Amino acid sequence: MLDGVNPILVQQADRLAREFETAQPFRHVVIENFLDDSFCQALIREFPGFDEKQAISESGEVGGKAVFSNLAELGASYARLDRLMQSPEFLEFTGRVTGIPHLLYDPEYIGGGTHENLEGQELDTHVDFNYHPRTQTHRRLNLILFLNPEWEESWGGYLELLRDPWASDEGVKSVAPRANTCVIFETTESSWHGFRRIHLPSGKKTSRRSIAVYFYTKEPPARGAAPSHATFYYQRSLPQHIQAGRTLSDADLLEIQTLLARRDQQIQFLYHREMEFSETLANVMNSRSLRWGKRLAGWAEKIGLVRK
């Protein structure tokens, strides 16, 4: 029994599987009324308050996104959701819908958990890391459950799914982040996703709230696994309306400044990551074990154990 899942969905598993398989721009399914209404309402009530300690960015600064990965400790309804996500019945149901068997639950919720984004936040289009950093299992599925009782299109923040961020905006699938809407999509090297900047009406006190759960398998994808990589981000270019001859508004100037600052931050992040990698590689190349390995290989070649 799928405790808390809308029971109608179990009967509609085959239909959901067809939608998942044929969806564009990549395999996914959008499920309305995913949980029993009372269960979803309990998750909304128990959603943790914004905590700056949980909003530290990759650059070490306090940002506008807070993440709690200790899902089972956030309240009774979140403990119930945690039990659901790891239950054999739910893993079997999700595998049936997606055609990916033997799914594994991540008790650490690495990268997942509750996500709260405040006014002005956006999520650059990206593809996710493809291996669990500790178990080295293959990341296969993203499940996102939205918990916003109300959300208007003009507020931004719609989840966008696209195949190629360098191409035109044609074929982008947009999903409203409204309460009890669940999106399940396959994690691949082309499952680009993100959301545009949140613009709330003056005086509106709300935030974009969701829960993210990621599933893995021991076996690689049928088409083969890509080399292990971190999350790749695409830095959005200038809006098309900013062209020669246009008089820039305050909003245009803020948009340009923000995009340039985000690009600078990304370059800085890549610089530090490259330096860390270079240092690690240098330590390996200069290690005593590698020097002894080279000596042993040379001796083996001299006495004829190996050939050039």
C-alpha positions as a Markdown table, in Angstrom:
| # | Residue | x | y | z |
|---|---|---|---|---|
| 1 | Met | 0.0 | 0.0 | 0.0 |
| 2 | Leu | 1.3 | 3.5 | -0.9 |
| 3 | Asp | 0.6 | 5.4 | 2.3 |
| 4 | Gly | -0.4 | 8.9 | 1.5 |
| 5 | Val | -0.4 | 8.7 | -2.4 |
| 6 | Asn | -3.6 | 9.4 | -4.2 |
| 7 | Pro | -5.0 | 5.9 | -4.6 |
| 8 | Ile | -6.3 | 6.7 | -8.1 |
| 9 | Leu | -2.7 | 7.0 | -9.3 |
| 10 | Val | -2.1 | 3.3 | -8.7 |
| 11 | Gln | -4.9 | 2.5 | -11.1 |
| 12 | Gln | -3.5 | 4.9 | -13.6 |
| 13 | Ala | 0.1 | 3.6 | -13.6 |
| 14 | Asp | 0.0 | 2.4 | -17.2 |
| 15 | Arg | -1.3 | 5.7 | -18.4 |
| 16 | Leu | 1.4 | 7.6 | -16.5 |
| 17 | Ala | 4.0 | 5.3 | -17.9 |
| 18 | Arg | 2.9 | 6.1 | -21.5 |
| 19 | Glu | 3.0 | 9.8 | -20.7 |
| 20 | Phe | 6.5 | 9.5 | -19.2 |
| 21 | Glu | 7.8 | 7.6 | -22.2 |
| 22 | Thr | 6.5 | 9.9 | -24.9 |
| 23 | Ala | 7.0 | 13.3 | -23.1 |
| 24 | Gln | 9.1 | 16.0 | -24.6 |
| 25 | Pro | 11.6 | 17.5 | -24.3 |
| 26 | Phe | 12.8 | 14.4 | -22.4 |
| 27 | Arg | 11.2 | 11.6 | -20.4 |
| 28 | His | 9.0 | 13.0 | -17.6 |
| 29 | Val | 5.5 | 13.0 | -16.2 |
| 30 | Val | 3.6 | 15.7 | -14.4 |
| 31 | Ile | 1.1 | 14.4 | -11.8 |
| 32 | Glu | -1.6 | 16.5 | -10.3 |
| 33 | Asn | -3.1 | 15.7 | -6.9 |
| 34 | Phe | -0.1 | 13.4 | -6.2 |
| 35 | Leu | -0.8 | 13.0 | -2.4 |
| 36 | Asp | -4.0 | 12.7 | -0.4 |
| 37 | Asp | -5.1 | 16.3 | 0.2 |
| 38 | Ser | -4.8 | 16.0 | 4.0 |
| 39 | Phe | -1.3 | 14.7 | 3.7 |
| 40 | Cys | -0.2 | 17.6 | 1.4 |
| 41 | Gln | -1.8 | 20.1 | 3.7 |
| 42 | Ala | 0.1 | 18.7 | 6.6 |
| 43 | Leu | 3.4 | 19.1 | 4.7 |
| 44 | Ile | 2.5 | 22.7 | 3.9 |
| 45 | Arg | 1.8 | 23.4 | 7.6 |
| 46 | Glu | 5.0 | 21.8 | 8.8 |
| 47 | Phe | 7.3 | 23.3 | 6.1 |
| 48 | Pro | 10.3 | 24.6 | 8.0 |
| 49 | Gly | 10.8 | 28.4 | 8.3 |
| 50 | Phe | 13.6 | 30.0 | 6.3 |
| 51 | Asp | 16.9 | 29.6 | 8.1 |
| 52 | Glu | 20.0 | 31.6 | 6.9 |
| 53 | Lys | 22.2 | 28.8 | 8.2 |
| 54 | Gln | 20.6 | 26.5 | 5.6 |
| 55 | Ala | 21.0 | 29.1 | 2.8 |
| 56 | Ile | 24.8 | 29.2 | 2.4 |
| 57 | Ser | 25.7 | 29.4 | -1.3 |
| 58 | Glu | 28.6 | 27.6 | -3.0 |
| 59 | Ser | 30.6 | 30.8 | -2.5 |
| 60 | Gly | 30.0 | 30.7 | 1.3 |
| 61 | Glu | 27.5 | 33.6 | 1.3 |
| 62 | Val | 24.0 | 33.7 | 2.6 |
| 63 | Gly | 21.6 | 33.4 | -0.3 |
| 64 | Gly | 17.9 | 33.3 | -0.9 |
| 65 | Lys | 17.5 | 29.6 | -1.0 |
| 66 | Ala | 17.3 | 27.4 | 2.1 |
| 67 | Val | 17.6 | 23.6 | 2.0 |
| 68 | Phe | 16.8 | 21.1 | 4.7 |
| 69 | Ser | 18.0 | 17.6 | 3.9 |
| 70 | Asn | 17.1 | 16.0 | 7.2 |
| 71 | Leu | 13.6 | 15.3 | 5.9 |
| 72 | Ala | 12.6 | 12.7 | 8.5 |
| 73 | Glu | 13.3 | 15.1 | 11.4 |
| 74 | Leu | 11.2 | 18.0 | 10.2 |
| 75 | Gly | 7.9 | 16.8 | 11.7 |
| 76 | Ala | 5.4 | 13.9 | 11.6 |
| 77 | Ser | 4.3 | 14.5 | 8.0 |
| 78 | Tyr | 7.8 | 14.7 | 6.7 |
| 79 | Ala | 8.8 | 11.5 | 8.6 |
| 80 | Arg | 5.8 | 9.9 | 6.9 |
| 81 | Leu | 6.9 | 11.2 | 3.5 |
| 82 | Asp | 10.4 | 9.8 | 4.2 |
| 83 | Arg | 9.0 | 6.4 | 4.9 |
| 84 | Leu | 6.9 | 6.6 | 1.7 |
| 85 | Met | 9.9 | 7.4 | -0.5 |
| 86 | Gln | 11.9 | 4.4 | 0.7 |
| 87 | Ser | 9.1 | 1.9 | 0.8 |
| 88 | Pro | 9.4 | -1.1 | -1.6 |
| 89 | Glu | 5.8 | -0.4 | -2.8 |
| 90 | Phe | 6.6 | 3.2 | -3.8 |
| 91 | Leu | 9.9 | 2.3 | -5.4 |
| 92 | Glu | 8.1 | -0.4 | -7.4 |
| 93 | Phe | 5.4 | 2.0 | -8.5 |
| 94 | Thr | 7.9 | 4.6 | -9.6 |
| 95 | Gly | 9.9 | 2.0 | -11.4 |
| 96 | Arg | 6.7 | 0.9 | -13.2 |
| 97 | Val | 5.8 | 4.4 | -14.3 |
| 98 | Thr | 9.4 | 5.3 | -15.5 |
| 99 | Gly | 10.5 | 1.9 | -16.8 |
| 100 | Ile | 13.5 | 2.0 | -14.5 |
| 101 | Pro | 13.6 | -1.0 | -12.2 |
| 102 | His | 15.5 | -1.6 | -9.0 |
| 103 | Leu | 15.4 | 2.0 | -7.8 |
| 104 | Leu | 17.3 | 3.0 | -4.7 |
| 105 | Tyr | 16.3 | 5.6 | -2.2 |
| 106 | Asp | 18.9 | 8.1 | -0.9 |
| 107 | Pro | 18.6 | 8.3 | 3.0 |
| 108 | Glu | 21.1 | 11.3 | 2.9 |
| 109 | Tyr | 19.0 | 13.3 | 0.5 |
| 110 | Ile | 22.1 | 14.7 | -1.1 |
| 111 | Gly | 21.1 | 17.8 | -3.0 |
| 112 | Gly | 17.5 | 17.1 | -2.1 |
| 113 | Gly | 15.1 | 17.8 | 0.8 |
| 114 | Thr | 13.0 | 20.9 | 1.2 |
| 115 | His | 13.8 | 23.8 | -1.1 |
| 116 | Glu | 12.6 | 27.3 | -0.3 |
| 117 | Asn | 13.4 | 30.2 | -2.7 |
| 118 | Leu | 12.6 | 33.8 | -1.8 |
| 119 | Glu | 11.8 | 36.8 | -3.9 |
| 120 | Gly | 14.4 | 37.5 | -6.6 |
| 121 | Gln | 15.7 | 33.9 | -6.7 |
| 122 | Glu | 16.1 | 31.9 | -9.8 |
| 123 | Leu | 17.7 | 28.6 | -10.7 |
| 124 | Asp | 20.1 | 28.6 | -13.7 |
| 125 | Thr | 19.3 | 25.9 | -16.2 |
| 126 | His | 21.4 | 22.9 | -15.4 |
| 127 | Val | 21.9 | 19.1 | -15.6 |
| 128 | Asp | 22.5 | 17.4 | -12.3 |
| 129 | Phe | 25.5 | 15.4 | -11.0 |
| 130 | Asn | 25.2 | 11.8 | -12.2 |
| 131 | Tyr | 26.8 | 9.7 | -9.5 |
| 132 | His | 26.0 | 9.5 | -5.8 |
| 133 | Pro | 29.2 | 11.0 | -4.2 |
| 134 | Arg | 29.4 | 8.3 | -1.5 |
| 135 | Thr | 27.9 | 5.1 | -2.9 |
| 136 | Gln | 28.8 | 5.8 | -6.6 |
| 137 | Thr | 25.4 | 4.5 | -7.7 |
| 138 | His | 23.9 | 6.0 | -10.8 |
| 139 | Arg | 21.5 | 8.9 | -10.4 |
| 140 | Arg | 18.4 | 8.1 | -12.5 |
| 141 | Leu | 15.3 | 10.1 | -11.4 |
| 142 | Asn | 14.4 | 13.5 | -9.9 |
| 143 | Leu | 11.1 | 13.8 | -8.1 |
| 144 | Ile | 9.9 | 17.3 | -7.3 |
| 145 | Leu | 6.8 | 17.9 | -5.2 |
| 146 | Phe | 5.5 | 21.5 | -5.0 |
| 147 | Leu | 3.9 | 22.9 | -1.9 |
| 148 | Asn | 2.6 | 26.4 | -2.8 |
| 149 | Pro | -1.1 | 26.9 | -2.2 |
| 150 | Glu | -1.2 | 29.6 | -4.7 |
| 151 | Trp | 1.1 | 30.7 | -7.6 |
| 152 | Glu | 0.5 | 33.0 | -10.6 |
| 153 | Glu | 2.4 | 32.8 | -13.9 |
| 154 | Ser | 3.4 | 36.4 | -13.6 |
| 155 | Trp | 5.4 | 35.6 | -10.4 |
| 156 | Gly | 7.9 | 33.6 | -12.4 |
| 157 | Gly | 9.4 | 30.5 | -10.7 |
| 158 | Tyr | 7.8 | 28.0 | -13.1 |
| 159 | Leu | 9.8 | 24.8 | -13.5 |
| 160 | Glu | 11.2 | 24.8 | -17.1 |
| 161 | Leu | 12.3 | 21.6 | -18.8 |
| 162 | Leu | 14.3 | 21.9 | -22.0 |
| 163 | Arg | 16.6 | 19.8 | -24.2 |
| 164 | Asp | 19.2 | 22.4 | -25.3 |
| 165 | Pro | 19.6 | 25.7 | -23.4 |
| 166 | Trp | 21.7 | 27.1 | -26.3 |
| 167 | Ala | 18.9 | 26.6 | -28.8 |
| 168 | Ser | 15.7 | 28.7 | -29.0 |
| 169 | Asp | 13.0 | 28.7 | -26.3 |
| 170 | Glu | 10.8 | 26.5 | -28.5 |
| 171 | Gly | 9.8 | 23.2 | -27.0 |
| 172 | Val | 10.3 | 24.4 | -23.4 |
| 173 | Lys | 7.9 | 22.6 | -21.0 |
| 174 | Ser | 6.7 | 24.9 | -18.1 |
| 175 | Val | 5.2 | 23.5 | -14.9 |
| 176 | Ala | 3.4 | 25.7 | -12.4 |
| 177 | Pro | 4.8 | 25.1 | -8.9 |
| 178 | Arg | 1.4 | 24.7 | -7.3 |
| 179 | Ala | 0.7 | 22.6 | -4.3 |
| 180 | Asn | 0.4 | 18.8 | -4.8 |
| 181 | Thr | 1.9 | 18.9 | -8.3 |
| 182 | Cys | 4.6 | 16.3 | -8.7 |
| 183 | Val | 7.1 | 16.2 | -11.5 |
| 184 | Ile | 9.2 | 13.0 | -12.1 |
| 185 | Phe | 11.9 | 13.2 | -14.8 |
| 186 | Glu | 14.8 | 11.1 | -15.9 |
| 187 | Thr | 18.3 | 12.4 | -15.0 |
| 188 | Thr | 20.4 | 12.4 | -18.1 |
| 189 | Glu | 23.1 | 14.5 | -19.8 |
| 190 | Ser | 20.3 | 16.3 | -21.6 |
| 191 | Ser | 17.7 | 16.8 | -18.9 |
| 192 | Trp | 18.2 | 20.5 | -18.6 |
| 193 | His | 15.9 | 22.3 | -16.1 |
| 194 | Gly | 15.6 | 25.4 | -13.9 |
| 195 | Phe | 13.3 | 28.3 | -13.2 |
| 196 | Arg | 13.2 | 32.0 | -14.0 |
| 197 | Arg | 13.5 | 34.7 | -11.5 |
| 198 | Ile | 10.7 | 35.0 | -8.9 |
| 199 | His | 8.9 | 38.4 | -9.1 |
| 200 | Leu | 6.3 | 38.7 | -6.4 |
| 201 | Pro | 3.7 | 41.5 | -6.2 |
| 202 | Ser | 4.5 | 44.3 | -3.8 |
| 203 | Gly | 3.6 | 43.3 | -0.3 |
| 204 | Lys | 3.1 | 39.6 | -1.2 |
| 205 | Lys | 4.5 | 37.5 | 1.6 |
| 206 | Thr | 5.2 | 34.0 | 0.2 |
| 207 | Ser | 8.1 | 31.9 | -1.3 |
| 208 | Arg | 8.5 | 29.1 | -3.7 |
| 209 | Arg | 8.5 | 25.9 | -1.7 |
| 210 | Ser | 9.1 | 22.3 | -2.9 |
| 211 | Ile | 10.6 | 18.9 | -1.9 |
| 212 | Ala | 13.2 | 17.2 | -4.1 |
| 213 | Val | 13.9 | 13.5 | -3.9 |
| 214 | Tyr | 16.5 | 11.7 | -6.1 |
| 215 | Phe | 16.6 | 8.0 | -6.9 |
| 216 | Tyr | 19.5 | 5.8 | -8.0 |
| 217 | Thr | 20.3 | 2.4 | -9.4 |
| 218 | Lys | 23.3 | 0.1 | -9.0 |
| 219 | Glu | 23.1 | -0.6 | -12.8 |
| 220 | Pro | 24.1 | 2.1 | -15.3 |
| 221 | Pro | 21.6 | 3.4 | -17.8 |
| 222 | Ala | 21.0 | 1.1 | -20.8 |
| 223 | Arg | 22.7 | 3.6 | -23.1 |
| 224 | Gly | 25.8 | 3.6 | -20.8 |
| 225 | Ala | 26.9 | 6.0 | -18.1 |
| 226 | Ala | 28.7 | 9.3 | -18.8 |
| 227 | Pro | 31.9 | 9.9 | -16.9 |
| 228 | Ser | 31.3 | 11.2 | -13.3 |
| 229 | His | 30.6 | 14.9 | -13.2 |
| 230 | Ala | 29.2 | 17.6 | -11.0 |
| 231 | Thr | 26.2 | 19.7 | -11.8 |
| 232 | Phe | 26.6 | 21.7 | -15.0 |
| 233 | Tyr | 25.0 | 25.2 | -15.2 |
| 234 | Tyr | 24.1 | 27.2 | -18.2 |
| 235 | Gln | 24.5 | 31.0 | -17.7 |
| 236 | Arg | 21.5 | 32.7 | -19.3 |
| 237 | Ser | 22.3 | 35.3 | -22.0 |
| 238 | Leu | 20.9 | 38.8 | -22.2 |
| 239 | Pro | 17.1 | 39.1 | -22.9 |
| 240 | Gln | 16.3 | 39.7 | -26.6 |
| 241 | His | 14.7 | 43.0 | -25.9 |
| 242 | Ile | 18.0 | 44.5 | -24.9 |
| 243 | Gln | 19.3 | 45.7 | -28.2 |
| 244 | Ala | 21.0 | 48.7 | -29.9 |
| 245 | Gly | 19.0 | 51.9 | -29.7 |
| 246 | Arg | 17.0 | 50.8 | -26.6 |
| 247 | Thr | 16.9 | 53.2 | -23.6 |
| 248 | Leu | 17.6 | 51.0 | -20.6 |
| 249 | Ser | 15.1 | 51.1 | -17.8 |
| 250 | Asp | 16.1 | 50.5 | -14.2 |
| 251 | Ala | 14.8 | 46.9 | -14.5 |
| 252 | Asp | 17.0 | 46.4 | -17.6 |
| 253 | Leu | 20.1 | 47.7 | -15.8 |
| 254 | Leu | 19.4 | 45.5 | -12.9 |
| 255 | Glu | 19.0 | 42.5 | -15.2 |
| 256 | Ile | 22.3 | 43.2 | -16.9 |
| 257 | Gln | 24.1 | 43.7 | -13.6 |
| 258 | Thr | 22.7 | 40.5 | -12.2 |
| 259 | Leu | 23.6 | 38.4 | -15.2 |
| 260 | Leu | 27.1 | 39.7 | -15.3 |
| 261 | Ala | 27.6 | 39.1 | -11.5 |
| 262 | Arg | 26.3 | 35.5 | -11.8 |
| 263 | Arg | 28.6 | 34.8 | -14.7 |
| 264 | Asp | 31.5 | 36.3 | -12.8 |
| 265 | Gln | 30.6 | 34.0 | -9.8 |
| 266 | Gln | 30.5 | 31.0 | -12.1 |
| 267 | Ile | 33.9 | 31.8 | -13.6 |
| 268 | Gln | 35.3 | 32.2 | -10.1 |
| 269 | Phe | 33.8 | 28.9 | -9.0 |
| 270 | Leu | 35.2 | 27.1 | -12.0 |
| 271 | Tyr | 38.6 | 28.7 | -11.4 |
| 272 | His | 38.8 | 27.5 | -7.8 |
| 273 | Arg | 37.6 | 24.0 | -8.8 |
| 274 | Glu | 40.3 | 23.9 | -11.5 |
| 275 | Met | 42.9 | 24.9 | -9.0 |
| 276 | Glu | 41.8 | 22.3 | -6.5 |
| 277 | Phe | 41.9 | 19.6 | -9.3 |
| 278 | Ser | 45.3 | 20.7 | -10.4 |
| 279 | Glu | 46.6 | 20.6 | -6.9 |
| 280 | Thr | 45.2 | 17.1 | -6.3 |
| 281 | Leu | 46.6 | 15.9 | -9.6 |
| 282 | Ala | 50.1 | 17.3 | -8.7 |
| 283 | Asn | 50.0 | 15.6 | -5.4 |
| 284 | Val | 49.2 | 12.3 | -7.1 |
| 285 | Met | 51.9 | 12.7 | -9.7 |
| 286 | Asn | 54.5 | 13.6 | -7.0 |
| 287 | Ser | 53.4 | 10.9 | -4.6 |
| 288 | Arg | 55.8 | 8.3 | -3.3 |
| 289 | Ser | 53.6 | 5.4 | -4.4 |
| 290 | Leu | 53.5 | 6.6 | -8.0 |
| 291 | Arg | 57.3 | 7.0 | -8.1 |
| 292 | Trp | 57.7 | 3.5 | -6.8 |
| 293 | Gly | 55.2 | 2.3 | -9.3 |
| 294 | Lys | 57.2 | 3.8 | -12.1 |
| 295 | Arg | 60.4 | 2.2 | -10.8 |
| 296 | Leu | 58.8 | -1.2 | -10.5 |
| 297 | Ala | 57.5 | -0.8 | -14.1 |
| 298 | Gly | 61.0 | 0.0 | -15.3 |
| 299 | Trp | 62.5 | -3.0 | -13.5 |
| 300 | Ala | 59.8 | -5.3 | -14.9 |
| 301 | Glu | 60.6 | -4.0 | -18.4 |
| 302 | Lys | 64.3 | -4.6 | -17.9 |
| 303 | Ile | 64.0 | -8.2 | -16.9 |
| 304 | Gly | 61.5 | -8.9 | -19.6 |
| 305 | Leu | 58.3 | -9.2 | -17.6 |
| 306 | Val | 56.6 | -6.6 | -19.7 |
| 307 | Arg | 57.1 | -5.2 | -23.2 |
| 308 | Lys | 57.0 | -1.7 | -24.4 |
